[in-house]
Structure formats: structure tokens, C-alpha cells
Amino acid sequence: MPSSIRVSFAARSFACWNWKCALLSATARSLVYLAAMAHSGSQRRLSIVLVEVAYVTLTAGIYAGLQQKALDLRPRLLGSLAIVIGVPGLAQALDWLMHAAVGAAAPARATVAVCVFTAVSALFHLYVMRRGVFLTGHRGQTLTDDFRRLPRLIAGFATRPVLLLAAIPTRRATFQSAS
């Protein structure tokens, strides 16, 4: 790949870097790794967490920036799939490769824990970004404003599956009466 293309790609990647999500993701994922590895040796745990903090701070901002750009994809379902499956899948694969490359591969239990956390986190990103939170650039508000809105959004996110399940009988009845 010619250097001008590499520089252009790098510049575009950092242009969409989302510092809010970089900060929050690095903190949260490091805590997940620490909790999952509570019984492993302290030297190994520290090296894995340090790799996580450095790598995730850089990449989570890029990934969240890509997720923010995916909000504009049409059809809307395509953007949602990119946010929930595409970007997190790429992130998990590259995360695993980075840990393996530096010789700080996480145990299977920690990897599974982070994969579950990533899936829930991606759904949460979709939920809050569609509501204008944790966005950067001209679409974003201050981090303080985002945190003020967070309790209501967390409650809405947590109750959403229950509300969707409760709506099934109504949708089914509406569908059957229309048929």
C-alpha cells in the first residue's frame, strides 16, 4: 500500500476518534479483565491490563467513531448491524491478535467475559448514540451533559427487552386482525 494511502487512512481514522468512548471503554474493559482474572498471578494480570489500557484507549475511540459514522448509514438496519456486529467483531478479533502478539494472551474465561461485555456494550452504544449521547464533534454534547442523561438511558436500556416482549401479544393481535 503506498504511503500516501496509508497516511490518508490513518488521518481519516483519527479524524473520527471518539475520545469519550475511548476513555469509558478502556476503563470498563480493564475492570472486566481484572475481575475475570482476580485469581491469576499479579504480574500476568498487570501486563494484560496495561496492554488493554494502551490498546483500547487508542482503538476504542476509532471504533466508536466508526459506530458514530454508521448512525448515518441507510437503510437504518445496516447502520445498526455495523454498530452492533461489524465494529465490535473487528474490535474483538484485533484485540485478541494484539494480546497474542505481545505475549499477554488472556485466559479463556477473561476472553469470554470481555466478549459478553462487548456484545452488551455494543447494544448500549447503539441505544445511547441513537439518542445523541456519547457522540463527539458537532453532534456531541459535553461529557457532563452525557452523564446527566445516563441514568434515564440506563433505565430505558435495561427495561427495553421487557417492553419489547410485552408488546409481542399486541403486535400479534394487530397482525392477525389485519390478515
C-alpha positions as CSV (number, residue, x, y, z in Angstrom):
1,M,0.0,0.0,0.0
2,P,1.5,3.4,-1.0
3,S,2.4,5.6,1.9
4,S,0.1,8.4,0.8
5,I,-2.9,6.0,1.1
6,R,-1.7,4.8,4.5
7,V,-1.4,8.3,5.8
8,S,-4.8,9.2,4.4
9,F,-6.4,6.2,6.0
10,A,-4.7,6.9,9.4
11,A,-5.7,10.6,9.2
12,R,-9.4,9.7,8.5
13,S,-9.3,7.0,11.2
14,F,-8.1,9.5,13.8
15,A,-10.5,12.2,12.5
16,C,-13.4,10.1,13.7
17,W,-11.8,9.2,17.0
18,N,-14.3,9.4,19.8
19,W,-12.5,10.4,23.0
20,K,-15.5,9.9,25.2
21,C,-15.9,6.2,24.3
22,A,-12.1,5.7,24.4
23,L,-11.9,6.8,28.0
24,L,-15.0,4.9,29.1
25,S,-14.2,1.7,27.2
26,A,-10.6,1.5,28.4
27,T,-11.7,1.9,32.0
28,A,-14.6,-0.5,31.8
29,R,-12.8,-3.2,29.9
30,S,-9.8,-3.1,32.1
31,L,-12.1,-3.6,35.1
32,V,-13.7,-6.6,33.4
33,Y,-10.3,-8.1,32.8
34,L,-9.2,-7.5,36.4
35,A,-12.4,-9.1,37.7
36,A,-12.2,-12.1,35.4
37,M,-8.6,-12.6,36.3
38,A,-8.8,-12.0,40.1
39,H,-7.2,-15.3,40.9
40,S,-4.3,-15.2,38.4
41,G,-0.8,-14.1,39.2
42,S,-0.3,-10.4,39.8
43,Q,2.5,-9.9,37.2
44,R,0.4,-11.5,34.4
45,R,-2.7,-9.6,35.4
46,L,-0.9,-6.3,35.4
47,S,0.7,-6.9,31.9
48,I,-2.7,-7.8,30.4
49,V,-4.4,-4.8,31.9
50,L,-1.6,-2.5,30.8
51,V,-1.9,-3.8,27.2
52,E,-5.7,-3.4,27.5
53,V,-5.5,0.2,28.6
54,A,-3.0,1.3,26.0
55,Y,-4.5,-0.6,23.1
56,V,-8.2,0.0,23.9
57,T,-7.7,3.7,24.6
58,L,-6.4,4.1,21.1
59,T,-8.7,1.7,19.3
60,A,-12.0,2.2,21.2
61,G,-12.0,5.8,20.1
62,I,-11.6,4.8,16.5
63,Y,-14.2,2.0,16.8
64,A,-16.7,4.4,18.5
65,G,-16.0,7.0,15.8
66,L,-16.8,4.4,13.2
67,Q,-20.0,3.5,15.1
68,Q,-20.9,7.2,15.2
69,K,-20.5,7.4,11.4
70,A,-22.6,4.3,11.0
71,L,-25.5,6.1,12.5
72,D,-25.9,7.8,9.1
73,L,-25.9,4.6,7.0
74,R,-29.1,3.8,5.2
75,P,-31.1,1.7,5.5
76,R,-31.0,2.2,9.2
77,L,-30.8,-1.5,9.8
78,L,-27.4,-1.5,8.0
79,G,-26.1,1.1,10.4
80,S,-27.4,-0.8,13.4
81,L,-25.8,-4.0,12.2
82,A,-22.5,-2.2,11.6
83,I,-22.7,-0.7,15.2
84,V,-23.7,-3.9,16.9
85,I,-21.9,-6.7,14.9
86,G,-19.4,-5.2,12.4
87,V,-17.3,-2.9,14.5
88,P,-17.4,-5.0,17.7
89,G,-16.4,-8.1,15.8
90,L,-13.5,-6.3,14.2
91,A,-12.5,-4.9,17.6
92,Q,-12.6,-8.3,19.3
93,A,-10.6,-10.0,16.6
94,L,-7.9,-7.3,16.6
95,D,-7.9,-7.2,20.4
96,W,-7.2,-10.9,20.6
97,L,-4.4,-10.6,18.0
98,M,-2.8,-7.7,19.9
99,H,-2.8,-9.7,23.2
100,A,-1.3,-12.7,21.4
101,A,1.3,-10.6,19.6
102,V,2.7,-9.1,22.9
103,G,2.6,-12.5,24.7
104,A,-0.1,-11.4,27.1
105,A,-3.0,-13.6,25.8
106,A,-5.9,-13.5,28.2
107,P,-7.3,-16.8,29.7
108,A,-10.4,-18.2,28.1
109,R,-12.6,-17.1,31.0
110,A,-11.4,-13.5,30.6
111,T,-11.9,-13.6,26.8
112,V,-15.5,-14.9,27.2
113,A,-16.2,-12.2,29.8
114,V,-15.0,-9.5,27.5
115,C,-16.9,-10.9,24.5
116,V,-20.2,-10.8,26.6
117,F,-19.3,-7.3,27.8
118,T,-18.6,-6.2,24.2
119,A,-21.9,-7.5,23.0
120,V,-23.9,-5.7,25.7
121,S,-21.7,-2.6,25.3
122,A,-22.4,-2.5,21.5
123,L,-26.1,-2.7,22.1
124,F,-25.8,0.0,24.7
125,H,-23.8,2.2,22.2
126,L,-26.5,1.8,19.6
127,Y,-29.2,2.7,22.1
128,V,-27.4,5.8,23.5
129,M,-25.9,7.1,20.3
130,R,-29.3,7.0,18.6
131,R,-30.4,9.3,21.4
132,G,-27.5,11.7,21.0
133,V,-25.2,10.6,23.9
134,F,-21.5,9.8,23.7
135,L,-21.2,11.5,20.4
136,T,-18.3,13.8,19.6
137,G,-17.8,16.6,17.1
138,H,-20.7,18.8,16.0
139,R,-23.3,16.2,17.0
140,G,-22.0,15.8,20.6
141,Q,-22.7,17.5,23.9
142,T,-20.3,17.8,26.8
143,L,-19.4,14.6,28.7
144,T,-21.1,16.2,31.7
145,D,-24.3,16.5,29.8
146,D,-24.0,12.9,28.6
147,F,-23.5,11.7,32.2
148,R,-26.6,13.7,33.3
149,R,-28.7,11.8,30.8
150,L,-27.2,8.5,31.6
151,P,-29.4,7.3,34.5
152,R,-32.5,7.7,32.4
153,L,-30.9,6.0,29.4
154,I,-29.6,3.1,31.5
155,A,-33.1,2.6,32.9
156,G,-34.6,2.7,29.4
157,F,-31.9,0.3,28.1
158,A,-32.5,-2.1,30.9
159,T,-36.3,-2.1,30.5
160,R,-36.3,-2.2,26.7
161,P,-36.2,-6.1,26.4
162,V,-39.2,-6.3,28.8
163,L,-41.1,-3.7,26.9
164,L,-40.4,-5.4,23.6
165,L,-41.5,-8.8,25.0
166,A,-44.6,-7.2,26.4
167,A,-45.5,-5.7,23.0
168,I,-45.4,-9.1,21.2
169,P,-49.1,-10.0,22.0
170,T,-50.3,-6.6,20.8
171,R,-48.3,-6.9,17.6
172,R,-49.5,-10.5,17.1
173,A,-53.2,-9.4,17.6
174,T,-52.7,-6.5,15.2
175,F,-51.1,-8.7,12.6
176,Q,-53.8,-11.4,12.9
177,S,-56.6,-8.8,12.6
178,A,-55.0,-7.3,9.5
179,S,-54.8,-10.7,7.8
